[in-house]
C-alpha cells in the first residue's frame, strides 16, 4: 500500500547541498508497527515527513495504494494528509486556544464533515483513548500523557490508513510511555503505524518491524516486505476546503486568549474610523443643514418659466457691449469725428431689448412635464410642479356702512367714474370697460393670491404650513374657502383693510388726516371670529357680461348701478382661518392679505367654460358677440355700416357719452354754421342737454347722412382690433393645457442643475417654436457656494484617504506579529491537511474580526463624542438645527470599510503565513 522507491532528499543552503536521504527504497504492509531507529541526522524524521506529505522528495517516487505521487499538486498532498495520514508528535502540537474536543475535531472540520457527525466521532475516539470526561478542557489543563492521548485521538479521528508517530514518548515518563506504546500497538492491529524513536528497548518490545537508518540509507530491516510490482496508476486530483466560519472560529478563539491585546489592537484600528466618523458626522450635519437651506431656498426660488419672458443672456450681452464702449474697447473709425452727430445706440438697444422678449409654448412643455416617463420626474422636489393660470375675476364685499367695495378699487377713490364729466377724458373713463372694450382684468383680484398646493391632494403645501402659525380657525379645504394672512405684527395695511371692506372710507380718510397732521391714528382692531364672519363675493370675468335680447352681450361694471346683477351668481367666499408668518420663516411667501386654494382656480376655469358668453363666442368664431358684427370688415363702407349699427345698439347713457365725444371731435375739426349745425352734420349741443336729449340727437344724426369719416373713426377706435382670441381672454377663458407660468420645485441645487440639463435636452429635440427660454437666477447666486462645498469635500476625501492608508499599514504590522506568534499552529493545521489557502483564510478571518471590533468600537466612541461636540457647536454657532449626526447607513459603511481595510492590511502577512514550510513551522516554539 505504501512504497518508497529510491527516494532522495537534498537540502540546499546557499551553495551547499546536503543529502538527508540517499536512495531509500522500502515497502510497508497495510497493518504493522514499524519502528525507525537511527542516530540524530540519520534521516529518520525526514523520511517520516516525506511519508506524511509534509516534506517533498527531491527524486524517486512515493507510491500510495498503487498511485504515484510524482504529479501530486499541493491540493493532493493536503487531501492525502487529511484522509490517509495521522500525525502524533513528541511535543503533542495541540492548538492551545482550542478545547480538547475542538482539537480532535479539526481534521474532520477540514474534511468538511458536518458539525453533528464530527462531534460524535471525536467524542467516540476520545473515549477510546480514555479521555471521554475531558472533552471541554483546554490542553494546558491536562498532563503530558493526556495531551499525547489527545494527539493520538486527533490522529485517529479521520480513520487514516497510516499513523505516523515522531518520538511519541520522548517527553513522557516511563509509566506513561508504556501506556502510549500499548495504545499504538493496539492501533497497529488495523493500521500501519510508523514510529520514529531513539528508544530501542521500546521498539524491540512493541514493534513488529524495526528499520535502522544511517547517513540517509537503510542499513537494517528486521522484517522486510516485497510486494509485487503493480502498474502505477495516474492520480485523481482531490482537495479539501475549510469554511470561512471554521477560520473565524479558530481566529476568534485565538483572540479570546489575548483579550487585552485584541482590545488595544481594535482601539488602535478604530482611531482612523473615529476620525472619519466624526468628520462624516460633522459633514452630514452640515449637509443636512445646507440641504434644509437649499430646500427652503428652492421652495422660495423655483425654476419659473413664463409664457412670455426676456432672454436675459441677450440683454447681458448687450450690457457687456455697453460697458465695453464706456471703456473705449469698441472704438471705430468715428473716433476722429469733429462735428455733432446723432447717436442711435439708445434706439438700437431699445430695439434689441424688445426683440429679446420671447414667447414660450407652455402647452407643449406641459405635455413633456406631465409625462410620467419624463427624465425630469426623478429630480422634482416635495412641491413638484406648480402650474399658474391667469384666472380673471373680481372680488367685492360690503363695508360697515353696507357699501359694496371692489377689492381692485384705488384706496379712498369711490367717486363715480362720471363725476364732473367734462371733456374727452371723463367720457373715455366712462367708456373704459364698456361693451366696446370688453372690460375685465387680465389677472385675479388685488389682495388675493393662490396657495401653493401640497402633495396627495392637500390644498396647502407643507412648505407653506410649516412657515405660518394658524392663529385662528383652519387652513382652507374647499373652493369657496379662503384664509387671511397677517404680517409679523398681526396687522394688515389700512389700505388693504379698506379694499377688503373691513373698514369704511370715512375711517380710512380720518386716519390719513390725523397722520398728515402729525397725530396718532385711532387704533382699529378686530376679533378673530368677527373677521372670519366677513363675507366676500367673487365674480368671474365671464359673469360681468349679460345677454341682450338681440343675442349680443353687454359688460356691466358700475358696482353701484349693477350690484344686483353682479352678485346674482357670485361665489361667497368664507374666511376659515387666520395665519401669521413664523419667526425666522424662510418660506413665508404669501404676498397678499388673502389666499385661496387651487380648487377655486379650477372652479373659475370650469365655470368660465360653461358660461353663456364663452359658449356663444365659441359657437361663432367670426362674429363678435359684444357687437354682433364681424371681427374685421373688408372695406370702408362695411366698416361705416358696422359703426352705425354699433352706435344704434347702445343704451341711452352710452349714446349720450358718444354724442359728447363726437361733439368734442366736431368742435376740434370743423366750424359751426349760423344754423347751429356743424359742417359735418352734428347739431351743436350745450352743456344743459340731458342724456335722453343727447341720445335722441345721436339717433337723428345716424338716421340722416352721418359723416363717414366720423363713423370710420368710431370703428377704428372702438370696434376694430378686437379678435376672437381677445374676446375669449377678456371673458376669462383659460385652458388647463396652457398655463401662464410653470414653477418647477426641487429640494437641492444638484436637482435644480439636473432639471436645467433636462430642459436643455428637451430644447435639443424640440422645434424652434416649442423651445423653452428661461433665466436661472438661482444658479447665478449659488455657483460660488457649490464651489466652496466641493472644495471642502475634496479636502475631507484626502484626509480620509490618509487615515485609511495609516490604518492599513498598522493592521499589516499587527497581523504580521500574529503570524509569527501562530507559526506552530500553521504547521499543525498543515499537518492535519489544511491547504495554503486555508491558512490565508485563518488570518483573513482574524483581520476580519479585528476589523469588526475596530469598526464597532470606533462608531461607539464617535457616537459618545458627538454629545459634547453638538453642545459646543450649538453654543458657538447659535444654530440649534446645525447638529452633527452619524446616519445608520454611514455607520454600516464605516464598519464595512474598517473590515476591508484590516483585511487588505492583513493580506500580505496572511499570504506569507500560507507559504511557510510546515516542517519548519512545527519546530517553532
C-alpha positions in Angstrom: 0.0 0.0 0.0 2.9 2.4 0.8 6.2 2.2 -1.2 9.3 4.4 -1.3 11.3 4.0 -4.5 14.8 5.3 -4.5 13.8 8.4 -2.5 16.5 11.1 -2.4 16.1 14.3 -0.4 18.6 17.0 -0.8 18.6 20.3 1.2 20.2 23.3 -0.5 21.6 26.1 1.7 23.2 28.7 -0.4 25.9 27.0 -2.4 25.9 24.0 -0.1 23.9 20.8 -0.7 23.2 18.1 1.8 21.6 14.7 1.2 19.3 13.8 4.0 18.1 10.6 2.3 20.2 8.7 -0.3 18.1 6.4 -2.4 15.8 4.9 0.2 13.6 2.1 -1.1 11.1 0.4 1.2 7.6 -1.1 1.2 5.2 -1.3 4.1 2.3 -3.7 4.9 -1.2 -2.4 5.4 -1.1 -3.1 9.1 2.2 -3.4 11.1 4.0 -1.5 13.8 7.3 -0.2 12.2 9.9 1.5 14.4 12.6 3.5 12.7 15.8 3.8 14.6 19.0 5.8 14.0 21.2 8.4 15.3 20.4 12.1 15.0 20.8 13.3 11.5 20.4 9.8 10.0 17.2 10.9 8.1 14.6 9.4 10.4 12.3 12.5 10.7 12.9 13.5 7.1 11.7 10.0 6.0 8.7 10.4 8.2 7.9 13.8 6.9 8.1 12.6 3.3 5.8 9.7 4.1 3.4 12.1 5.8 3.4 14.6 2.9 4.9 17.4 5.0 8.1 17.4 3.0 8.8 16.7 -0.7 11.4 14.3 -2.0 14.0 15.5 -4.4 13.9 12.4 -6.6 12.5 8.9 -6.7 8.8 8.2 -6.1 6.4 7.7 -3.3 3.6 5.2 -4.3 0.4 5.2 -2.3 -2.0 2.4 -3.0 -0.5 1.9 -6.4 -0.7 5.7 -7.2 2.5 7.6 -7.9 2.8 11.0 -6.2 5.1 12.5 -8.8 2.3 14.5 -10.3 0.8 15.5 -6.9 -0.2 19.1 -6.5 -0.4 21.0 -3.3 -4.2 20.2 -3.0 -3.5 16.5 -3.5 -0.9 16.4 -0.7 -3.4 18.3 1.5 -6.1 15.7 0.8 -3.6 12.9 1.4 -2.5 14.3 4.9 -6.1 14.8 5.9 -7.5 11.5 4.8 -4.6 9.0 4.8 -2.2 10.2 7.5 -2.5 10.7 11.2 0.3 12.6 13.0 1.5 12.1 16.6 4.3 14.4 17.7 6.7 14.4 20.6 5.5 17.9 21.7 1.8 17.0 21.1 1.3 20.1 18.9 -2.1 20.8 20.2 -3.7 24.2 19.5 -3.7 25.8 22.9 -6.7 28.2 22.4 -8.9 25.3 21.3 -10.6 22.8 23.6 -9.8 19.1 23.6 -12.9 18.4 21.5 -12.1 21.2 19.0 -8.5 19.9 18.6 -9.7 16.4 17.8 -12.5 17.7 15.5 -10.0 19.8 13.5 -9.2 17.2 10.9 -12.9 16.4 10.4 -13.6 20.1 10.1 -11.1 20.5 7.4 -12.6 17.5 5.6 -16.0 19.2 5.6 -17.8 16.8 7.9 -21.0 18.1 9.5 -20.9 19.5 13.0 -23.1 16.8 14.4 -21.1 13.9 12.9 -17.7 15.3 13.7 -18.7 15.7 17.4 -20.0 12.2 17.6 -16.8 10.8 16.0 -14.5 13.0 18.1 -16.2 12.0 21.4 -16.1 8.4 20.4 -12.3 8.4 19.7 -11.6 10.4 22.9 -13.5 7.7 24.9 -11.4 5.1 23.1 -8.2 6.7 24.4 -9.7 7.2 27.9 -10.4 10.9 27.7 -14.2 10.9 27.5 -14.5 13.1 30.6 -12.1 15.7 29.5 -13.5 16.9 26.2 -14.1 20.5 27.3 -10.7 21.1 28.8 -8.0 23.2 27.3 -4.6 21.5 26.6 -2.9 23.5 29.3 -5.3 21.9 31.9 -4.0 18.4 31.1 -1.0 16.2 31.9 1.6 15.2 29.3 0.2 11.7 28.9 -3.3 13.1 28.5 -2.2 15.6 25.9 -0.4 12.8 23.9 -3.6 10.8 24.1 -5.5 13.8 22.7 -2.9 13.9 19.9 -3.4 10.2 19.2 -7.2 10.7 19.2 -6.8 13.6 16.7 -4.6 11.4 14.5 -7.2 8.6 14.6 -10.5 10.6 14.3 -10.4 10.7 10.5 -9.7 6.9 10.3 -6.4 7.3 8.4 -4.6 4.4 6.7 -1.2 5.4 8.3 -0.4 6.7 11.7 3.0 8.5 11.9 4.5 9.0 15.4 7.6 11.1 15.9 9.1 10.4 19.3 5.7 9.9 20.8 7.2 9.1 24.3 10.1 11.4 24.2 8.5 13.9 26.6 6.8 11.3 28.9 7.8 9.4 31.9 8.3 5.6 31.8 4.8 4.6 33.0 3.0 7.0 30.6 5.3 5.9 27.8 4.3 2.3 28.3 0.6 3.3 28.2 1.1 5.2 24.9 3.1 2.3 23.4 0.3 -0.2 24.4 -2.2 2.1 22.7 -0.1 2.3 19.5 0.4 -1.4 19.5 -3.4 -1.9 19.7 -3.9 0.6 16.8 -1.3 -1.3 14.7 -3.5 -4.3 14.5 -5.7 -2.5 12.0 -3.4 0.2 10.6 0.1 0.9 9.5 1.9 2.6 12.4 5.4 4.1 11.7 7.2 5.4 14.7 10.5 7.3 14.9 12.2 6.7 18.2 15.6 6.8 20.0 14.5 4.1 22.5 15.5 0.7 21.1 14.0 -1.1 24.2 10.5 0.2 23.5 11.0 -0.6 19.8 12.1 -4.2 20.5 9.2 -4.7 22.9 6.3 -3.3 20.9 7.2 -3.1 17.2 6.7 -5.9 14.7 9.4 -4.4 12.4 12.5 -2.3 13.0 14.2 -0.3 10.3 17.6 1.2 11.0 18.9 4.3 9.1 22.5 5.5 8.9 23.6 8.6 7.0 20.4 8.6 4.9 20.4 4.9 4.0 18.6 1.8 5.3 21.2 -0.4 6.9 18.9 -2.9 8.5 15.3 -4.1 8.2 14.1 -6.9 10.6 11.0 -7.8 8.6 11.3 -6.6 5.0 8.3 -6.6 2.8 8.5 -7.1 -1.0 5.2 -6.6 -2.7 4.5 -7.5 -6.3 5.2 -4.6 -8.7 2.0 -3.2 -10.0 1.3 -0.8 -12.8 1.4 2.7 -11.4 -1.9 4.5 -11.8 -2.4 8.1 -12.6 -3.5 10.4 -9.9 -7.1 11.5 -9.5 -6.8 15.0 -8.1 -8.7 15.7 -4.9 -8.9 18.6 -2.5 -10.4 19.7 0.8 -11.7 23.0 1.9 -12.1 25.0 5.1 -15.2 27.1 5.6 -14.8 30.7 6.5 -16.8 30.0 9.7 -14.2 27.5 10.7 -11.4 30.1 10.1 -13.5 32.6 12.1 -13.8 30.1 15.0 -10.0 29.4 15.0 -9.2 33.1 15.0 -11.9 34.1 17.4 -10.7 31.5 20.0 -7.1 32.7 19.5 -8.1 36.3 20.1 -10.1 35.4 23.2 -6.9 34.2 24.8 -5.4 37.7 24.2 -8.3 39.9 25.2 -6.2 42.8 26.3 -4.1 42.9 23.2 -7.1 42.4 21.0 -8.9 45.4 22.6 -5.8 47.6 22.2 -5.4 46.5 18.6 -9.0 47.2 17.9 -8.8 50.6 19.5 -5.7 51.4 17.5 -7.5 50.4 14.4 -10.6 52.4 15.4 -8.7 55.7 15.7 -8.9 56.2 11.9 -12.5 55.2 11.9 -13.3 57.6 14.8 -11.6 60.4 12.9 -13.5 59.6 9.8 -16.8 59.1 11.7 -16.5 62.4 13.4 -15.7 64.2 10.1 -18.5 62.4 8.4 -20.9 63.3 11.3 -20.0 66.9 11.1 -20.2 66.8 7.3 -23.5 65.0 7.4 -24.8 67.6 9.9 -23.6 70.4 7.8 -25.0 68.8 4.6 -28.3 68.3 6.4 -28.3 72.0 7.4 -27.3 73.0 3.9 -30.0 70.7 2.4 -32.6 72.4 4.6 -31.4 75.8 3.5 -31.3 74.5 -0.1 -34.8 73.2 0.3 -36.1 76.4 1.8 -34.3 78.4 -0.9 -35.6 76.2 -3.8 -39.1 76.5 -2.3 -38.8 80.2 -2.5 -36.9 80.3 -5.8 -38.2 77.6 -8.1 -37.3 77.4 -11.7 -40.1 79.6 -13.2 -40.9 79.6 -16.8 -43.5 82.2 -18.1 -45.4 82.2 -21.3 -43.6 85.4 -22.1 -40.1 86.2 -20.9 -36.9 88.1 -21.7 -33.8 86.3 -22.9 -31.5 87.6 -20.2 -28.4 86.2 -21.9 -29.0 88.6 -24.8 -29.6 91.5 -22.5 -26.4 90.6 -20.6 -24.5 90.5 -23.9 -25.8 94.0 -24.7 -24.8 95.2 -21.2 -21.3 93.9 -21.9 -21.2 95.8 -25.2 -22.2 99.0 -23.5 -19.6 98.6 -20.8 -17.0 97.8 -23.4 -17.9 101.1 -25.2 -17.7 103.0 -22.0 -14.2 101.7 -21.5 -13.3 102.5 -25.1 -12.9 98.9 -26.1 -15.2 99.1 -29.2 -13.9 102.3 -30.9 -14.5 102.6 -34.6 -13.4 105.0 -37.3 -15.8 107.5 -35.9 -13.5 108.4 -33.1 -11.9 111.2 -35.2 -15.2 113.0 -35.9 -15.2 116.7 -35.1 -18.8 117.6 -35.6 -22.1 116.7 -33.7 -23.7 113.6 -34.9 -26.9 111.7 -34.0 -26.2 108.6 -31.8 -28.6 105.8 -32.4 -27.3 103.5 -29.7 -30.3 104.1 -27.4 -32.8 103.3 -30.2 -30.7 100.2 -31.2 -30.5 99.0 -27.6 -34.2 99.5 -27.0 -35.0 97.5 -30.2 -32.7 94.7 -29.1 -34.4 94.5 -25.7 -37.8 94.4 -27.4 -36.6 91.7 -29.7 -35.3 89.8 -26.6 -38.8 89.2 -25.4 -39.7 85.6 -26.4 -42.8 83.6 -26.1 -42.7 80.1 -24.6 -45.0 77.4 -25.8 -46.0 76.1 -22.4 -48.7 73.9 -23.8 -46.2 71.6 -25.4 -43.8 71.8 -22.5 -46.6 70.9 -20.1 -47.1 67.7 -22.1 -43.4 66.8 -21.5 -43.6 67.6 -17.8 -46.8 65.6 -17.3 -45.3 62.5 -18.9 -44.5 60.1 -16.1 -41.7 58.6 -18.1 -40.0 62.0 -18.5 -36.4 62.1 -17.1 -37.2 65.3 -15.2 -39.6 63.5 -12.9 -36.8 62.0 -10.8 -35.4 65.4 -9.8 -38.6 67.1 -8.7 -38.8 68.3 -5.1 -41.5 67.9 -2.5 -43.7 70.6 -4.1 -43.2 69.2 -7.6 -44.6 71.3 -10.5 -47.0 74.1 -9.9 -49.0 75.5 -12.8 -50.2 79.1 -12.6 -53.2 80.3 -14.6 -54.2 83.9 -15.2 -57.8 83.4 -13.9 -59.8 86.6 -14.3 -62.2 87.5 -11.5 -63.2 90.4 -9.2 -63.9 90.3 -5.5 -66.4 92.5 -3.7 -67.5 92.9 -0.1 -69.8 95.2 1.9 -68.2 97.6 4.4 -69.8 98.5 7.8 -72.0 101.1 6.0 -73.4 98.5 3.6 -71.5 100.0 0.6 -70.2 97.4 -1.9 -66.4 97.7 -2.3 -64.4 96.4 -5.2 -61.0 95.0 -4.0 -59.4 96.4 -7.1 -60.5 100.0 -6.4 -58.0 102.6 -5.6 -57.7 103.4 -1.9 -60.1 106.2 -1.0 -61.5 106.5 -4.5 -65.2 105.7 -4.5 -66.3 108.5 -6.8 -68.4 107.7 -9.7 -66.5 107.5 -13.0 -68.8 110.2 -14.4 -68.3 112.7 -11.6 -67.5 116.1 -13.0 -67.7 114.7 -16.5 -66.4 117.4 -18.8 -64.3 116.8 -21.9 -62.9 113.7 -23.6 -61.0 112.3 -20.5 -64.2 111.8 -18.5 -66.0 110.3 -21.5 -63.2 107.9 -22.0 -63.2 106.9 -18.4 -66.9 106.2 -18.8 -66.3 104.1 -21.9 -63.4 102.2 -20.4 -64.5 98.7 -19.7 -67.7 99.2 -21.7 -69.0 96.7 -24.2 -66.8 98.2 -26.9 -63.6 97.5 -25.0 -64.5 94.1 -23.4 -63.6 95.2 -19.8 -62.3 93.0 -17.1 -58.8 92.4 -15.7 -56.1 90.2 -17.1 -55.5 88.7 -13.7 -57.3 87.9 -10.4 -58.4 90.4 -7.9 -56.0 92.6 -5.9 -55.1 91.3 -2.4 -55.9 87.7 -3.5 -53.4 85.0 -4.5 -53.4 81.2 -4.8 -51.9 79.0 -2.1 -49.1 76.6 -3.2 -50.8 73.2 -3.3 -49.4 70.2 -1.5 -49.0 66.5 -2.2 -51.7 63.9 -2.2 -54.5 66.5 -2.9 -53.6 68.7 0.1 -54.7 72.3 -0.6 -51.6 73.8 1.1 -48.0 72.7 0.7 -46.1 71.6 3.7 -43.6 74.3 2.9 -46.4 76.9 3.4 -47.9 75.3 6.5 -44.5 74.9 8.1 -43.9 78.7 7.6 -47.1 80.0 9.2 -48.8 79.8 12.5 -52.5 79.3 12.5 -53.8 81.9 14.9 -57.5 81.0 14.5 -59.5 78.5 12.5 -58.0 76.1 10.0 -56.4 76.1 6.5 -59.0 76.2 3.7 -60.1 73.0 2.1 -62.9 73.8 -0.3 -63.0 76.0 -3.4 -65.1 78.7 -1.6 -62.8 78.9 1.5 -60.0 81.5 1.9 -57.5 82.4 4.6 -56.5 85.8 6.0 -52.7 86.4 6.1 -51.4 88.8 8.8 -47.9 90.3 8.9 -45.4 89.6 11.8 -47.2 92.3 13.9 -50.6 90.7 13.5 -51.5 93.5 11.2 -52.9 94.3 7.7 -52.3 97.6 6.0 -55.1 100.1 6.4 -55.5 100.5 2.6 -55.9 96.8 2.2 -58.5 96.7 5.1 -60.4 99.3 3.2 -60.2 97.4 -0.1 -61.4 94.3 1.7 -64.4 96.2 3.1 -63.2 95.7 6.7 -63.0 99.5 7.4 -65.1 102.2 5.8 -63.9 105.1 3.6 -64.5 107.5 6.4 -62.3 105.5 8.8 -59.5 105.4 6.3 -59.7 109.1 5.4 -59.9 110.0 9.1 -56.7 108.0 9.8 -54.9 109.7 6.8 -55.9 113.1 8.0 -54.6 112.6 11.5 -51.3 111.2 10.3 -50.9 114.2 7.9 -51.5 116.4 10.9 -48.8 114.7 12.9 -51.3 112.9 15.2 -51.6 109.2 16.0 -54.4 107.5 14.1 -57.1 105.7 16.1 -56.4 102.1 16.8 -58.6 99.7 14.8 -58.7 96.1 15.8 -61.0 93.1 15.1 -61.7 89.9 16.9 -60.6 86.8 15.0 -64.2 85.5 15.0 -65.5 88.8 13.6 -63.0 88.7 10.8 -64.0 85.1 9.9 -67.6 86.2 9.7 -66.9 88.7 6.9 -68.2 87.6 3.5 -66.6 88.2 0.1 -68.3 87.9 -3.3 -66.2 86.5 -6.2 -67.4 87.3 -9.7 -65.6 85.6 -12.6 -64.9 87.8 -15.6 -67.5 86.0 -17.7 -70.2 87.0 -15.2 -69.6 90.6 -15.9 -71.4 90.1 -19.2 -75.2 89.9 -19.5 -77.0 88.8 -22.6 -79.2 91.2 -24.6 -82.4 90.4 -26.4 -80.6 90.5 -29.8 -78.1 87.8 -28.7 -75.2 90.2 -28.0 -73.6 90.6 -24.6 -73.0 93.8 -22.6 -70.3 94.3 -20.0 -71.6 95.5 -16.6 -69.0 97.4 -14.5 -70.6 100.1 -12.3 -71.0 98.3 -9.0 -73.4 101.0 -7.7 -75.8 100.6 -10.6 -75.3 96.9 -11.2 -74.8 95.5 -7.8 -77.8 93.1 -8.0 -76.7 91.8 -11.4 -73.0 91.4 -10.3 -73.8 89.5 -7.2 -76.6 87.3 -8.7 -74.3 84.3 -9.3 -71.3 85.4 -7.2 -69.4 82.8 -5.2 -69.5 83.6 -1.5 -66.0 83.2 0.0 -65.6 82.4 3.7 -62.6 83.0 5.8 -61.7 79.7 7.5 -58.6 80.8 9.4 -56.1 83.5 10.2 -52.4 82.9 9.8 -49.1 84.7 10.6 -45.6 84.0 9.5 -43.5 82.1 11.9 -40.4 83.8 13.4 -37.5 83.5 11.0 -39.7 81.6 8.5 -37.7 81.2 5.3 -40.7 80.4 3.0 -43.4 82.8 4.2 -44.1 83.6 0.5 -47.8 84.6 0.5 -47.6 88.2 -0.7 -51.3 89.1 -0.4 -53.7 89.6 2.5 -56.0 86.8 1.3 -55.1 83.4 -0.1 -57.3 80.9 -1.8 -56.9 77.3 -2.9 -56.2 75.8 -6.3 -59.7 74.4 -6.1 -61.0 77.9 -6.6 -58.8 78.4 -9.6 -60.2 75.1 -11.1 -63.7 76.3 -10.3 -63.3 79.6 -12.0 -61.8 78.0 -15.1 -64.6 75.4 -15.3 -67.3 77.9 -14.5 -66.0 80.2 -17.3 -66.0 77.3 -19.8 -69.7 76.7 -19.0 -70.7 80.4 -19.2 -73.1 81.7 -21.8 -70.8 84.4 -23.2 -68.0 81.8 -23.7 -70.3 79.3 -25.4 -71.8 82.0 -27.6 -68.4 83.2 -28.7 -67.1 79.7 -29.3 -70.1 78.9 -31.3 -69.2 81.5 -34.0 -65.5 82.4 -34.4 -66.3 85.1 -37.0 -68.9 87.2 -35.1 -68.0 89.4 -32.1 -70.7 88.6 -29.5 -70.3 92.0 -27.9 -71.2 93.9 -31.1 -73.0 91.3 -33.2 -70.6 92.2 -36.1 -67.7 90.5 -37.8 -64.4 90.9 -36.1 -62.9 92.6 -39.2 -64.8 94.2 -42.0 -63.5 94.2 -45.6 -63.9 97.8 -46.8 -64.7 101.3 -45.6 -68.4 101.1 -46.4 -68.8 97.9 -44.4 -66.8 99.5 -41.5 -69.1 102.6 -41.6 -72.2 100.4 -41.6 -70.8 98.4 -38.6 -70.1 101.6 -36.8 -73.7 102.8 -37.4 -75.1 99.5 -36.2 -72.9 99.5 -33.2 -73.9 103.1 -32.1 -77.6 102.3 -32.7 -77.4 99.3 -30.4 -76.0 101.3 -27.4 -78.1 102.4 -24.4 -79.1 105.9 -23.6 -76.0 106.6 -21.4 -73.6 105.2 -23.9 -75.2 107.1 -26.7 -75.1 110.3 -24.7 -71.4 109.7 -24.0 -70.6 109.1 -27.6 -72.6 112.2 -28.6 -70.4 114.3 -26.2 -67.3 112.7 -27.7 -68.3 113.4 -31.2 -69.3 117.0 -30.4 -65.8 117.4 -28.9 -64.4 115.9 -32.1 -66.6 118.2 -34.3 -65.7 121.3 -32.4 -62.0 120.5 -32.9 -62.1 119.7 -36.6 -64.8 121.9 -38.1 -66.6 125.2 -38.0 -70.3 125.7 -36.9 -72.6 127.5 -39.3 -75.3 130.1 -38.4 -77.9 127.4 -38.1 -76.1 125.9 -35.2 -75.1 122.9 -37.2 -71.5 121.9 -37.8 -70.3 121.2 -41.3 -70.3 117.5 -40.6 -73.9 117.5 -39.8 -73.7 117.3 -36.0 -76.1 119.7 -34.1 -74.3 121.9 -31.7 -75.3 121.0 -28.2 -74.9 122.7 -24.9 -74.0 121.6 -21.5 -77.6 121.8 -20.3 -78.7 118.8 -22.5 -79.7 115.7 -20.6 -78.7 112.1 -21.6 -82.0 111.4 -23.2 -81.8 114.5 -25.4 -78.2 113.8 -26.4 -79.1 110.1 -27.2 -82.0 111.4 -29.4 -79.7 113.8 -31.2 -77.3 110.9 -31.9 -80.1 108.8 -33.3 -81.2 111.7 -35.6 -77.7 112.0 -36.8 -77.4 108.4 -37.5 -80.8 108.4 -39.4 -79.6 111.1 -41.7 -76.4 111.1 -43.6 -73.7 110.8 -41.0 -70.1 111.7 -41.8 -68.3 108.6 -42.9 -65.0 109.9 -41.6 -66.5 110.0 -38.1 -68.0 106.6 -38.4 -64.7 105.2 -39.6 -63.1 106.9 -36.6 -65.6 105.2 -34.3 -64.9 101.9 -36.0 -61.1 102.2 -35.6 -61.3 103.4 -32.0 -64.0 101.1 -30.6 -64.7 98.2 -32.9 -61.5 97.4 -34.9 -58.7 95.4 -33.4 -60.7 93.0 -31.3 -60.2 89.4 -32.2 -61.8 86.1 -31.3 -58.8 85.3 -29.0 -59.0 88.8 -27.5 -62.6 88.3 -26.6 -62.0 84.8 -25.0 -59.2 86.3 -22.9 -61.4 89.2 -21.8 -64.2 86.8 -20.9 -61.7 84.9 -18.7 -61.2 81.9 -20.9 -58.3 79.8 -19.6 -57.2 76.3 -20.7 -55.7 73.9 -18.3 -53.3 72.9 -21.0 -52.0 76.4 -21.4 -50.6 77.7 -18.0 -49.4 81.3 -17.8 -46.3 80.1 -15.9 -44.8 76.9 -14.7 -42.8 76.7 -11.4 -40.6 73.6 -11.0 -39.6 73.0 -7.4 -36.6 71.0 -6.4 -35.1 70.2 -3.0 -31.4 70.8 -3.8 -29.1 72.7 -6.1 -28.0 69.4 -7.6 -31.5 68.6 -8.6 -32.0 72.1 -9.9 -29.0 71.7 -12.1 -30.2 68.3 -13.3 -33.6 69.8 -14.2 -31.8 72.6 -16.1 -30.0 69.8 -18.0 -33.3 68.1 -18.8 -34.7 71.3 -20.2 -31.6 71.7 -22.4 -32.2 68.1 -23.7 -35.9 69.0 -24.3 -34.8 72.0 -26.3 -32.4 69.9 -28.4 -35.3 67.7 -29.6 -38.0 70.5 -29.8 -38.8 72.6 -32.8 -37.8 76.2 -32.8 -41.4 77.3 -31.9 -41.6 75.0 -28.9 -38.2 75.6 -27.3 -38.2 77.0 -23.8 -36.3 80.1 -22.7 -35.9 81.0 -19.0 -33.3 82.5 -16.7 -31.8 80.5 -13.9 -31.3 83.2 -11.3 -30.5 80.7 -8.5 -27.6 79.4 -10.5 -26.1 82.9 -10.6 -26.5 83.2 -6.8 -25.3 79.7 -5.8 -22.4 78.9 -8.2 -19.8 80.2 -5.6 -21.5 78.2 -2.8 -21.2 75.0 -4.8 -17.5 75.6 -5.5 -16.8 76.1 -1.8 -18.7 72.9 -0.8 -16.9 70.9 -3.5 -13.6 72.2 -2.2 -14.4 71.1 1.4 -15.4 67.7 0.1 -12.1 67.2 -1.7 -10.2 68.1 1.5 -12.2 65.6 3.5 -11.7 62.9 0.9 -7.9 63.5 1.1 -8.0 63.3 4.9 -10.0 60.1 4.8 -7.5 58.6 2.3 -4.6 59.3 4.6 -6.4 57.8 7.6 -7.1 54.7 5.6 -3.5 54.2 4.5 -2.3 54.6 8.1 -4.8 52.1 9.3 -3.9 49.6 6.6 -0.2 49.8 7.4 -0.8 49.4 11.1 -3.1 46.3 10.7 -0.5 44.8 8.4 2.1 45.1 11.1 -0.2 43.7 13.8 -1.2 40.7 11.5 2.5 40.0 10.8 3.1 39.8 14.6 0.1 37.4 14.9 1.6 35.2 12.1 4.9 35.0 14.0 3.1 34.0 17.2 0.9 31.4 15.5 3.6 29.8 13.3 3.4 26.5 15.1 -0.4 26.5 14.7 0.2 26.9 11.0 2.4 23.8 11.0 -0.2 21.8 12.9 -3.0 22.8 10.5 -0.9 21.9 7.5 -0.1 18.5 9.1 -3.8 18.0 9.5 -4.4 18.7 5.8 -5.0 22.4 5.7 -4.1 24.0 2.4 -2.2 27.2 1.9 -5.5 28.8 1.1 -6.9 27.6 4.4 -4.0 29.2 6.3 -4.7 32.5 4.5 -8.3 32.2 5.5 -7.4 31.8 9.1 -5.5 35.1 9.2 -8.0 36.8 7.0 -10.6 35.8 9.5 -8.5 37.2 12.3 -8.3 40.6 10.5 -12.0 40.4 9.8 -12.7 40.0 13.5 -10.3 42.8 14.4 -11.9 45.0 11.7 -15.4 44.4 13.1 -14.2 45.2 16.6 -12.4 48.3 15.4 -15.4 49.5 13.4 -17.9 48.9 16.2 -15.6 50.5 18.8 -15.0 53.5 16.5 -18.7 54.0 15.9 -19.5 53.7 19.6 -16.8 56.2 20.6 -17.8 58.5 17.9 -21.5 58.5 19.0 -20.5 59.2 22.6 -18.2 62.0 21.4 -21.0 63.6 19.4 -22.9 64.5 22.6 -20.3 67.1 23.8 -19.5 68.1 20.2 -23.0 69.1 19.4 -23.3 71.1 22.6 -20.2 73.0 21.6 -21.4 73.5 18.0 -24.8 74.9 19.3 -23.0 77.2 21.7 -20.5 78.6 19.2 -22.9 78.8 16.1 -26.1 79.6 17.9 -27.9 77.3 15.4 -29.9 74.7 17.1 -30.7 73.0 13.8 -27.0 72.6 13.0 -26.2 69.2 14.6 -23.5 66.7 13.8 -25.1 63.3 13.1 -23.9 59.9 12.1 -26.5 58.1 9.9 -27.0 54.3 10.4 -26.1 53.8 6.8 -22.9 55.6 7.2 -22.1 53.7 10.4 -22.6 50.4 8.5 -20.4 51.7 5.6 -17.7 52.7 8.1 -17.7 49.3 9.8 -17.5 47.7 6.3 -14.6 50.0 5.4 -12.9 49.1 8.7 -13.2 45.4 7.9 -12.0 45.8 4.3 -9.0 47.9 5.4 -8.0 45.4 8.1 -8.4 42.5 5.6 -6.3 44.4 3.0 -3.7 45.2 5.6 -3.5 41.6 6.5 -3.4 40.1 3.0 0.4 40.2 2.7 1.1 38.7 6.2 -1.6 36.1 5.5 0.0 35.2 2.2 3.3 34.9 3.9 1.8 32.6 6.5 0.5 30.4 3.8 3.9 30.0 2.3 5.5 28.8 5.5 7.2 25.4 5.4 5.0 23.2 7.6 8.1 21.2 8.8 9.9 24.3 9.9 6.6 25.7 11.4 6.2 22.6 13.5 9.6 23.1 15.0 8.8 26.6 16.1 8.4 27.1 19.8 
